[in-house]
């Protein structure tokens, strides 16, 4: 059944990927109508999240954010599909790096880099970075249950020389690269909710105490990596800009979990600036009050 579903879906995805962007966004608007108005995909989750995280906004203001967030969600989904056939030239035009030299200067220090980012704006197109840097790039992701779609996701996200590693293999890969002196950059999207089992740290995120993924910080300290935050902003529809912000070049000297707290505070600032570009469909605050 998984193979049949993939065989049916793949030609459609390929056709979508070759559409001009103008047509792609018309299709996105149509899909958004069905996802939001007809199906109501995770609408209760989104509204609950917005009410918890943005209590300073009125109901009308949160409804505006809600509608815009679904439009962005559909855009981003189709943009990921577009990555199947997008050229490097087109990608460079649509996803730019404001201060790539800051990152390249950190590479010269000769230590691997933990790159912290959020599910905000276009985290999918961050893979384009790997064609511009010297270190080998890895994206840490959660496997798709359907192995055929998982393979497709890996191919899409690996187009610009990035390599995906599943969450359960992350420590193993980093340890191997460290032992073999392979300098690498590891992308950690650590703003979502971890399982309660084995939680080491809680912190207030959007004013609510939540469990925090701390793997990026702990692995950075164990394998002596530098840490950066990648702030991705949406300039306009289909165009994004990323900016590197240094978190630490001496992670072992920073008190435990302080770096993750700083990371979440930076994500929170992004959300408050333009909340419609955050991934509100995930239940980020589902564990609140369970500490």
Backbone torsions as a table, in degrees:
resi	resn	phi	psi	omega
1	UNK	NA	-41.4	178.7
2	UNK	-61.0	-41.7	179.3
3	UNK	-67.1	-41.6	180.0
4	UNK	-61.8	-43.9	179.0
5	UNK	-60.9	-41.0	179.7
6	UNK	-66.8	-42.7	-179.4
7	UNK	-61.3	-37.1	179.1
8	UNK	-72.4	-42.7	-173.1
9	UNK	-78.4	-33.1	-171.0
10	UNK	-59.5	-46.6	178.8
11	UNK	-59.4	-37.2	178.4
12	UNK	-64.7	-42.9	178.5
13	UNK	-63.1	-39.7	179.8
14	UNK	-64.9	-41.2	178.3
15	UNK	-63.2	-43.8	178.4
16	UNK	-59.9	-38.8	-175.5
17	UNK	-67.1	-22.9	-178.7
18	UNK	-96.6	0.3	178.2
19	UNK	-67.1	143.4	171.2
20	UNK	-60.8	151.2	-176.7
21	UNK	-58.5	-35.8	179.9
22	UNK	-59.0	-44.2	179.5
23	UNK	-73.2	-36.2	-179.8
24	UNK	-57.8	-42.0	-177.4
25	UNK	-78.1	-24.6	170.3
26	UNK	-65.5	-43.5	177.0
27	UNK	-62.9	-39.3	178.9
28	UNK	-60.9	-40.6	178.2
29	UNK	-63.4	-38.6	178.7
30	UNK	-66.8	-45.9	179.0
31	UNK	-62.3	-41.0	179.9
32	UNK	-60.2	-39.4	178.5
33	UNK	-58.3	-45.8	-178.6
34	UNK	-72.0	-41.7	-179.2
35	UNK	-64.4	-42.8	-174.7
36	UNK	-89.0	-51.9	-173.6
37	UNK	-82.0	-39.8	-174.2
38	UNK	-90.5	-55.6	-176.8
39	UNK	-81.5	-36.1	-177.6
40	UNK	67.6	41.6	-175.2
41	UNK	-54.1	115.1	177.0
42	UNK	50.9	30.2	-176.6
43	UNK	-62.7	-38.0	178.8
44	UNK	-64.4	-39.6	178.5
45	UNK	-64.1	-46.1	-179.2
46	UNK	-61.1	-46.1	-178.7
47	UNK	-65.7	-38.1	177.1
48	UNK	-64.8	-44.6	179.3
49	UNK	-61.6	-44.7	-178.9
50	UNK	-64.7	-39.2	179.3
51	UNK	-66.1	-38.1	179.1
52	UNK	-71.1	-44.7	-171.4
53	UNK	-85.8	-25.8	-175.0
54	UNK	-126.8	55.8	-177.2
55	UNK	-67.3	-17.2	-179.7
56	UNK	-76.1	-13.0	178.1
57	UNK	-90.4	152.0	175.9
58	UNK	-75.9	167.7	177.8
59	UNK	-58.5	-40.4	-179.7
60	UNK	-66.0	-40.2	179.5
61	UNK	-67.3	-40.3	178.0
62	UNK	-66.9	-33.6	177.6
63	UNK	-65.0	-37.7	176.4
64	UNK	-63.3	-45.1	177.5
65	UNK	-60.5	-43.2	-179.7
66	UNK	-57.0	-50.9	-178.0
67	UNK	-63.5	-42.8	179.0
68	UNK	-65.4	-34.8	-178.5
69	UNK	-67.4	-35.8	177.3
70	UNK	-69.1	-37.9	177.0
71	UNK	-62.7	-43.6	178.4
72	UNK	-66.3	-40.7	179.4
73	UNK	-57.7	-45.5	180.0
74	UNK	-67.8	-39.5	175.6
75	UNK	-57.6	-47.7	-174.9
76	UNK	-65.9	-37.1	177.9
77	UNK	-62.3	-45.1	179.7
78	UNK	-71.3	-31.9	176.1
79	UNK	-64.7	-35.6	176.2
80	UNK	-63.8	-42.1	177.6
81	UNK	-64.5	-39.7	179.7
82	UNK	-59.5	-27.4	-179.9
83	UNK	-59.7	-22.4	179.7
84	UNK	-56.6	-36.8	-173.7
85	UNK	-126.9	0.6	-177.4
86	UNK	-65.7	142.7	178.6
87	UNK	-82.2	160.1	177.2
88	UNK	-62.8	-38.8	-179.9
89	UNK	-61.6	-43.7	179.6
90	UNK	-67.8	-40.3	178.7
91	UNK	-63.4	-42.5	179.5
92	UNK	-62.4	-32.4	179.3
93	UNK	-72.4	-32.6	-172.9
94	UNK	-97.7	-20.8	178.4
95	UNK	-132.1	102.4	-175.2
96	UNK	-109.8	160.8	-179.6
97	UNK	-116.3	119.8	-173.1
98	UNK	-68.5	-37.6	-174.6
99	UNK	-141.8	57.1	-178.1
100	UNK	-58.5	-28.1	179.4
101	UNK	-61.1	-32.4	178.1
102	UNK	-60.6	-42.6	177.5
103	UNK	-67.1	-46.3	-177.3
104	UNK	-62.6	-34.3	176.2
105	UNK	-64.7	-34.0	178.8
106	UNK	-71.8	-33.6	175.5
107	UNK	-58.3	-36.8	-176.8
108	UNK	-64.4	-17.6	178.3
109	UNK	-74.3	-12.1	172.0
110	UNK	81.0	19.0	176.1
111	UNK	-120.2	147.0	176.3
112	UNK	-62.2	163.7	-172.7
113	UNK	-126.7	131.9	170.4
114	UNK	-96.0	116.6	-177.1
115	UNK	-104.2	110.6	-177.0
116	UNK	-91.7	132.8	178.0
117	UNK	-147.4	168.3	-175.6
118	UNK	-116.5	166.2	172.8
119	UNK	-80.9	70.1	-173.0
120	UNK	-139.1	141.2	-179.4
121	UNK	56.9	-121.3	-179.6
122	UNK	-114.7	82.2	174.8
123	UNK	-73.0	-19.9	179.2
124	UNK	-67.7	-39.7	-175.2
125	UNK	-83.3	2.1	174.5
126	UNK	-62.4	-20.8	178.5
127	UNK	-58.6	-22.0	-179.7
128	UNK	-64.2	-20.7	-178.1
129	UNK	-60.2	-31.6	-171.8
130	UNK	-68.6	-16.6	176.5
131	UNK	-85.2	-1.9	-174.7
132	UNK	-115.7	-4.8	-173.0
133	UNK	-122.3	170.0	-177.0
134	UNK	-90.6	-38.3	-177.8
135	UNK	-68.3	151.6	174.4
136	UNK	-71.2	132.1	-175.8
137	UNK	-102.8	135.7	177.9
138	UNK	-125.2	136.0	171.6
139	UNK	-109.4	130.6	-178.5
140	UNK	-94.6	126.8	-172.8
141	UNK	-143.0	166.1	175.7
142	UNK	-97.5	127.7	-176.6
143	UNK	-60.0	144.3	171.9
144	UNK	-82.3	137.7	-175.4
145	UNK	-61.2	-39.6	177.2
146	UNK	-77.3	114.5	-172.9
147	UNK	-63.9	-26.6	-179.5
148	UNK	-74.6	-42.2	175.8
149	UNK	-70.7	-32.2	176.3
150	UNK	-62.1	-42.5	177.9
151	UNK	-63.5	-38.6	178.5
152	UNK	-65.4	-44.7	178.4
153	UNK	-58.7	-41.8	179.3
154	UNK	-63.3	-41.0	180.0
155	UNK	-67.2	-42.7	-179.2
156	UNK	-61.5	-49.7	-175.2
157	UNK	-75.8	-12.1	-179.9
158	UNK	-98.3	4.3	-174.2
159	UNK	-58.6	-36.8	-177.4
160	UNK	-102.0	39.8	172.4
161	UNK	76.0	10.1	174.2
162	UNK	-81.0	152.2	175.9
163	UNK	-122.3	130.4	-179.5
164	UNK	-90.0	140.0	172.7
165	UNK	-129.8	136.7	-179.6
166	UNK	-71.3	157.0	-176.2
167	UNK	-54.4	-41.2	-175.3
168	UNK	-73.3	-13.2	-179.8
169	UNK	-104.2	-1.8	-172.4
170	UNK	-59.3	-53.3	-178.0
171	UNK	-60.6	-38.8	-179.7
172	UNK	-63.6	-45.7	-179.4
173	UNK	-66.1	-44.3	-179.5
174	UNK	-63.6	-41.1	179.5
175	UNK	-63.0	-42.3	179.4
176	UNK	-64.6	-45.1	178.8
177	UNK	-63.8	-38.4	179.3
178	UNK	-64.2	-44.1	-179.3
179	UNK	-65.2	-31.3	-177.7
180	UNK	-99.1	10.9	177.4
181	UNK	55.7	40.5	176.3
182	UNK	-95.4	108.4	-178.1
183	UNK	-74.6	128.4	-173.0
184	UNK	-141.7	162.8	172.1
185	UNK	-118.6	130.9	-176.1
186	UNK	-116.9	122.3	-179.7
187	UNK	-90.4	117.7	179.7
188	UNK	-111.1	111.7	171.4
189	UNK	-92.1	93.2	-165.7
190	UNK	-112.4	28.2	-177.4
191	UNK	-98.7	-6.4	-178.1
192	UNK	-90.3	-179.0	-171.4
193	UNK	-89.9	124.3	176.5
194	UNK	-82.2	169.4	172.6
195	UNK	-69.3	150.4	-178.3
196	UNK	-66.7	-28.7	-178.6
197	UNK	-62.2	124.0	176.1
198	UNK	78.7	18.7	179.7
199	UNK	-67.1	132.2	-179.8
200	UNK	-107.5	-16.5	-171.9
201	UNK	-153.8	141.6	174.2
202	UNK	-122.4	148.7	178.7
203	UNK	-155.5	153.7	177.9
204	UNK	-75.9	124.7	177.0
205	UNK	-125.6	118.7	-172.5
206	UNK	57.2	36.7	176.3
207	UNK	82.1	3.7	-176.2
208	UNK	-123.1	130.5	-179.1
209	UNK	-72.5	125.4	-176.3
210	UNK	-137.7	156.4	172.3
211	UNK	-70.8	152.7	-172.4
212	UNK	-127.6	136.6	168.8
213	UNK	-66.8	123.6	-178.6
214	UNK	-117.7	5.0	-177.1
215	UNK	-56.9	-40.3	-179.7
216	UNK	-59.4	-42.7	-179.9
217	UNK	-72.1	-45.8	-177.1
218	UNK	-64.5	-40.3	178.7
219	UNK	-69.6	-34.9	177.2
220	UNK	-61.9	-41.1	-179.8
221	UNK	-71.9	-40.4	-178.2
222	UNK	-65.0	-38.8	-175.5
223	UNK	-111.3	18.7	172.5
224	UNK	51.2	59.3	178.5
225	UNK	-102.0	153.1	168.0
226	UNK	-78.9	158.0	-179.8
227	UNK	-126.5	136.9	175.9
228	UNK	-133.4	156.9	172.0
229	UNK	-110.6	135.0	177.1
230	UNK	-108.4	109.9	179.3
231	UNK	-92.0	114.6	-179.8
232	UNK	-105.1	127.8	-179.5
233	UNK	-118.6	147.2	175.4
234	UNK	-93.4	116.8	-178.3
235	UNK	-78.2	-48.6	174.4
236	UNK	-163.5	178.6	-175.4
237	UNK	-57.4	120.3	177.8
238	UNK	85.7	2.6	-178.5
239	UNK	-133.0	133.9	-175.9
240	UNK	-135.9	156.8	176.8
241	UNK	-134.6	133.6	-179.6
242	UNK	-113.8	142.4	-179.7
243	UNK	-132.0	131.4	179.4
244	UNK	-87.1	137.3	176.0
245	UNK	-130.2	124.7	-178.6
246	UNK	-70.5	132.9	174.1
247	UNK	-100.6	-44.1	177.8
248	UNK	-171.3	143.3	170.9
249	UNK	-107.8	5.7	178.9
250	UNK	-144.2	67.2	-171.1
251	UNK	-61.8	-30.6	-177.0
252	UNK	-67.9	-21.1	-179.3
253	UNK	-86.3	-9.5	-178.0
254	UNK	-89.1	132.5	178.6
255	UNK	-54.1	145.3	-177.5
256	UNK	-53.0	133.6	174.7
257	UNK	75.8	-4.8	178.5
258	UNK	-66.0	-35.9	179.5
259	UNK	-67.2	-39.4	178.3
260	UNK	-68.0	-36.5	176.7
261	UNK	-61.7	-44.2	179.2
262	UNK	-62.4	-43.1	178.2
263	UNK	-57.8	-49.7	-178.9
264	UNK	-63.9	-34.4	178.0
265	UNK	-66.4	-35.4	177.2
266	UNK	-69.1	-39.3	177.3
267	UNK	-64.1	-43.4	179.0
268	UNK	-58.6	-41.7	178.8
269	UNK	-62.4	-40.9	176.4
270	UNK	-59.3	-47.0	-177.3
271	UNK	-61.6	-43.0	-178.9
272	UNK	-65.7	-30.3	179.8
273	UNK	-70.7	-41.2	-178.7
274	UNK	-153.8	81.5	-172.6
275	UNK	-65.6	-18.9	-175.9
276	UNK	-68.7	-13.2	-177.6
277	UNK	-99.7	9.1	177.1
278	UNK	-92.2	156.0	-179.7
279	UNK	-85.5	88.3	-175.0
280	UNK	-82.1	-7.7	-176.8
281	UNK	-77.1	-12.6	176.9
282	UNK	-88.4	145.7	-176.8
283	UNK	-86.2	72.8	-175.4
284	UNK	-64.6	-30.6	-174.1
285	UNK	-106.9	24.2	-175.6
286	UNK	-68.2	-21.2	-177.8
287	UNK	-100.6	8.7	-177.5
288	UNK	-61.4	140.9	179.6
289	UNK	80.6	4.3	-177.0
290	UNK	-102.7	6.1	-178.3
291	UNK	-67.0	NA	NA
